[in-house]
Each structure stands twice: as structure tokens, then as C-alpha cells.
Amino acid sequence: MRRARRGDELAISAVLLEAFREYKPQYTPAGFAATTPSPTEILRRMKEGPVWMAVIERDVVGTVSGILREDNVLYIRGMAVLPKARGFRIGNILFEMIEDYAKKHDCKKLVLSTTPFLDRAIRLYQKLGFVRTDEGPRDLYGTPLFTMQKLIN
């Protein structure tokens, strides 16, 4: 696991595209494009907050990013693990990194948005202590969303 840096944007974009490809029919075209950002967008995100990568040997197999918001909140986005790397607890480790980062920045809450059809991801989030809230956003360019949060000490 490591923080992403300039030059990693193509691999991160590819991981997001491959990880969400199986769900593409359930997204609107614009929602899928927002979920699988281009390398240029990944670079922009790196300027907004940390982006982490999971690497096995030389292959990037997972990613997640965060952005600090007001009121001591860390918003989590771009969470993905390649299908071939699922089952190795990579998602758990990525979330440990997120939570450590949040604690170092005095965050009191982690927040993420997800689509109702990402069953495996939702189960992971719940296992990690996230609960569904009534907060928005409710959709991503026409693709349904809901918000989950986790309070941290």
C-alpha cells in the first residue's frame, strides 16, 4: 500500500474502470463516467486529497481516495479493488489507511456515497462500521446513490 503520485494516474484510472465494468449497465452513461474518472481527473483528485494504491508485485490492484471537508469530515471516494484481487482483504487495508489519515487530521466522521447495487461493497462498509444515513446526494447523474457514515474517535 502506498500513496499515489504523479505517474500513477493511468493505473488508478484503469483499476476503477476494470473494477466497475461489470456494473456498467446499472449506471447511467454519465454516472459511469464519473465513477471511472480519466487519468486527468485522477491527477486533479490527487491535488484535492490523498489517493492510495494497493500494489501486488508491480500491479496496482486497488485504490481509494479521500477529501477533507468542513466539520472534521473525511469524504471517501474512488474505492475499488480489481475482481482478481478480491478476497485478499485489500478493501479492509485501504480503509485502515483512510481511518489512520482521518485520525491524524482530527476527523470525527468518515462519509461515502454508494449505489444500491454494489452489494459486496455495501457489506464491507457495514462490516467496517458504516451505517446508512438520510443525507444526500441521492443520485449521480441519474444513477441512484445513498450515503453511509462512520463516526471515529
N, C-alpha and C positions, 0 to 999 in steps of 0.2 A: 504494500500500500504506500502511496506517496501522493504528494500534492502535484497537480498538473502544472506544466509550464509551457511557455510558447514552444510550438513544435509538436505538442500533444493533441492539438485541436482536431486533426483529421482522424486520429484513432478514437477519440472520445465521441465524435460525431458518428463514426462507423458503429461503435458499440451501441449507441442509442438507437440508430436505425435498425440494426440487427435484432436487438432485444425487443423492440416494439413491432417488428414486421408482422408477426403472427396476429396482432390486434388491429392492423391497419383497416380492415373492413368495418370495424366498430367505431372508428374515428371519422369525423368529417375530414375532408382533404386539408383544410386549414388547421384543424386540431392536430392532425398527424404531423403536419409540417412544424408546428410549434413544439411538439413533443420530441421531434427528431431534428434538432437545430443543425444548421450548417456549421462548418468549421469557423466561419467568420463570426457567427453568433456565439459559438463556444469561446472564442477569444474575448468577445465583449463580456461574457459572463465571468471570465477569469478576472476582469477588471472590477467587477461588482462584488466579488466574494470568492472564497476558496472553492476549488474544484479538486476532487480527489480521484485517483485511479487505482483500481486493483489490477495487478500485473502478475501473471503466472509465466515464469520464464521470461520471454520477451513480449508476450501477448497481453494487450490490455483486454481484460475480461469484465470489468465493471467500472462504474463511475457514479458519483453523486456530487452535487454542489449545494452551496448554501449562500444566503444573503442575509446580512444583519438588517433588521427592521427596527422601527421605534418600539419603545416599551419592552426592551430586553427580549426580543423575539428573534429566533433564527428560522428563516423560511428555507425549507429543503426542497430542492428541485433537481430534475435530471437524474433520478435514481434509476439505474439499470444494471443488470447482470446478464451476460450472454447466456443463451439457453444451454450451451455446452458446459458452462461453469456453474450452473445452478446446483444446489445441494452441497456446496462446499462451505457454507456459512459466510460467503463473501458479503452478502447484504448485511448480516449482523456486524461484521467487522467494519464495514463502511459506516454504519450507524454509530458504532463506538467512537469512530473518529469524529463524526459530526457532534456527538454529545460532548466529547472532550473539548472540542473547539468552542462549543456553546458555553460550557462552564468557564473556560478561560476568558470569555468575553462577557461574563456575568449575565448570560441569558437565563431567563426563567421559564421559557417555553419554546418548544420546537413545534413548527407548524408545517404541514404539507397539504397539497391537494392531489386527489387521485380520481380515477374514473371507476365507476362501479363494476366494470367488467374485469378489472385487474385483480382477480381473486387471490392469487398467490401473494402478490404484493400486500394486499389488504390484510391477509392472515399474518404476514411478517410484521406489519406495522402494529397490529393488535397485540401480537406476542411481545413486542418491544415496549408496550405500554401506551400506545397511541389510542385515543378514543375519538369517535366522530363528533363533530360539533355542528351547530346550525349556521356557522359563519360561512360567507362566500369565499371565493367565487362559486357559482353554480354551473358554469359551463366554460368551455374553452373552444371558442369559435364554433359553437353548436354541439360540441361533444360534452355530455353531462359530466359534472365534477362534484365532489364533495370534499370538505376539509376535515383533517384529523389533527389533533394536537397531543402533545405530551408535556406535562409540567416537569421541570427538573429543579434540583436543589443546587 
